[in-house]
Amino acid sequence: MVFILPSPEIVDMTELTIVGLGGEYCLETRDEIPRLWWQLQSERHPIQQGVRATTYGVFQNVSADAPFAYYGRFFYLAGVAAGKDEVVRRPYYSAVLKGGRYAVFRFTGSYSEMTRAFDTVMLRWLPESEWKLDSREVFERYPSYRIGDKDLPMFEVWLPVSEKA
């Protein structure tokens, strides 16, 4: 079955701090990432009064100041937005999503489709586009929704981009 890829919206984002749980992964071990989300659910309680807060999955290249490498090792942070002055203690980590231009892909579907959407964006859209990744973080955004809604939730893939020369 072919995954239908929506066209991205090119947006400018302001800086945002994310706090959560993280670990180092690669393509072969990324199936372990959902454990971070389960742990985040139990420790940070992103569900309040029946509404799940907006959450973020941040991919950080383990090599500083280099673009995210699909086939390389990366640090993944599952978290929520926080104030930039929030004090972070173990086992939590923080990441600052730097402002700038991003290509944003919005999907409606189950969370199990997120990996396929991410792969399609990175392996099909990016190489064929007029954009290239820069050294800022690639991230997923899971917008807030009311628990029990019959509609499938929306999720987003944000790529930090600049125009190819």
N, C-alpha and C positions, 0 to 999 in steps of 0.2 A: 504494500500500500504506500502511495506517495504522500508525503507530508506537505500540506499546502502552507506555504510561507507567506504571511501578510507582508505588505510593504512597510518599511520602518518609517517612523516619524523622526525627523532630525530635530533635536531640542537642545536648548542650553540649560544646564542644571547648576544650581548653586551648591556649595560645599555642604556635606551632610556627614555626621558622625554616626557610626553603627557600633553597638556593643553586643557581644554574644559569645558563643562557644565556637572553637575552631580547632583545626588540625591540618596536617600536611597530607596531600593526596596526589594521585596521578590518574590517568585514564583507566588504568587497571583496577584501582582501588576506590574509584568514586562511588561505587555502589554502597559504600559504608557511610556516606554523607547523611542519609536519613537518620542515623543514630544521633547526630548532633541536633537535628530538629526535634526528636523525641525528648532529648535531655533539655533543650531550650524550653519546650512546652511545660516540662515539670518544674523547672527552676525559675524561669523569668515570667511565667504566667501571662503570655500575650493574649489570652482570652479573658475579657472582662465584660460582665453583664451580657453574655451571649454574642459579643462581637469580637472577632479575631483581629488583632492589631495588624497593621502593615508590617511585614517582615522582609528581611533582605538576606540574600545569599551572595557573599562577596568572594570573588576569586582574586587572590593576590599572587603574582609571580614571586617565586622564592628568590629570584635574582632581582635585586633592587633596580629601579629605574629602567626596566625592560618591559615591553608589552607582554600581555598574557600569552603563553604558548600552549596551544591546545594539547599537544603531545608531551608537554613537559610536566614537571612537578609544580604544584601550587598549594598555597595555604587557603583553605576555605573557611569562611566565617559565617555562621548562621546567627542572625541577630535582629535587633530592633533599633530604631532611631533613638538617639540619646543627645543630651546637651553636650556641647563640645568640652565643657568643663567637668563632666561627670567623672568621678574617681572610679577607676576600673581595677578590680582585684582578682587574682586567680580564683577560679579557673576561667574567668572571662578575659576576653581580648577586645580591643577596639580597632576600628579602621576609619580613616577619614576618606570619604569619597570626594575627590577633588572636583570642583566645578568645571564646567566646560561643555563642549559639544558631544552629544551622545546620539547614536542611532538606537531607537527604542522600538522593540518588536512586542506587540501585545497579542496574547493568545487566550482563548477560552478553552478550558479542558481540564482533565484530571491531572493531578500532580505527577502521575506516572508518565505523562506525555512531555513533561518538562525536559527530560534528557534528550528526547528526540528533537524537540524544538531547538534546544541549545546547539545540538550537533548540526542541524540543518543551517542555522544562522552562521556558525563558525566555518563549516566546511563547504557550504554551497553559496550563501549570499555574500559573505565577506570577500572571498577571492574574486568573485565576478563583479563586485561593486566598484565605484570610484573612490571608495574609502579604505583607509588602513587603520589598524589599531594604534593607539599611542600608549604611553606607559602608565596611564591611570588604570584603575581597577575595572574589570568587567564585573557586572553584578546582575542578579535576579531580583525582581521586586514582586512580592506577593501582596497586592492591595487588600485593605481591610474588607471584611464581609461579615454578615450576620450568620452565625451558626444555624444550620437548619434550612437555609435558603435552598430551594429546589434547583436553582440555576447552578451550573458549574462555575467555579471561581475563575477569575482572570489571573494570569501571571504575565510577567514581562521580562525580557532580556534587554539589558542596557550595555551597549558597546561604546567605549570611549573612542571617538574617531577624529581623524583629520583627513583632508583630501590627499589622494595620491598625487605625487609630482608628475 
